[in-house]
């Protein structure tokens, strides 16, 4: 069975193959939302982009980003800026299926400029 290691929470959970990352985080008591988004978010359709996470290790063990996920990240300015320099690592947990061992950073720190945004 694949394992998900939540870095900030120092928690590791075993999940079934193909499990949804957001669902499994919520079952384990791991918060993928911050601030008012804990209450005001879509029910896992990938519309609000509030459940964004950073896949630190094992991105190849996750489902591929769908066109729906990419489009919704790009239409929200905050998520779009957070994605700069992290195109393959920043994912919406509600749209990510786990197929192998991964390490996840929930509620990643926001970087307004990205590493190479201005240079």
N, C-alpha and C positions, 0 to 999 in steps of 0.2 A: 504494500500500500504506500502511496506517495505521502510525504510529510511536508507540512508548511511550517516554516520557522518564522515567527513574527518577531523581528529584531527589537523594536522599542519595548514591546511587552514582555520579552524574554520568555516566550511561550512557544512550544512545538506541539503540533497536532497531526495525527494521522487521519487521512481522508481517503475516500474511495476514488478510484481512477475516474477522471473526467468530472470531478466535483467542481461546483461553482465556488470561486474564491470568496465572494461576499457572503454567501450563505454559510460557508464553513467558518469564516471569521466571526460572524454573528453567533453561531452555535457555540463557539469557544469563548465568547464574551469579549472579543477583540473589537474595538470601536474603529470603523473605517471612515466615520464622518467626524467633522469637527465643528464647533460653534453651533449656530442656528441650524446647520445642515443635519444635525442629529435628529431634528424633528421634521424639517422641511426638505424632503428629498423624494425623488421618484422611486417607485417600488422595484427598482432593479432593471429598468428598461434601457439604461445608458443615456438618458436624456439630460440629467442634471449635472453630470460629471463630478459630483461631490464625493464619490467613493474612489477617487484616484489613489493608486498605490504605486510604489516603486519596487520593481522586481530586482533585487540586488544580486541574486544568484539563481541560476536555473531558468532563465527566460526561455530557453529552448524547450523546457518542460511544460510550457503553457500553450494554450491554444493560440493560433495566429490572430492578430488584430484584424477584425472584420472592417469592411468599408464603413459600416454603421458606426463602429467605435471611433475610427479615425475622424469621420465627419463630425461627430458630436464633440469630440475634443477640440477640433479646429473652429467650431462655431462659438465656443465659449472663450472669451478673451483671457480669463485667468488660467484656464486649463491649457490654452494654446501657448501662453508664455511659459508655463511650467514644463511643457513638453520640449522646449528648445534645448537641444543637447542630450535629451533623454528619450528620443523617439521610440526606441525599442524597449526601454525599461518602464516608462510611465504607462500604466494600464488602468482601465476602469475595472474594479474588482467584480462588478456585477456582470461584466462581459467576458471574464477570464475563467477558463476551465483549467484545472490542474491535472497534468498527466504524469508528473514526476516530482522529485524533491525540489523545493524552491525556498528562497529566503525573501521575505517581504518587509518593506518599511511602510507602515501605514501612515497616513496624513503626512506626506513628505514635506520638508521645509520648502518654502516658495523662494525661488531665485528669479528676481525680476529681469535679470539681464542674460542669464545663461552664461556659460563659460566663454563662448566665442560670439556672442550676440553683437557686440560693438566692434569687434576686431576683425 
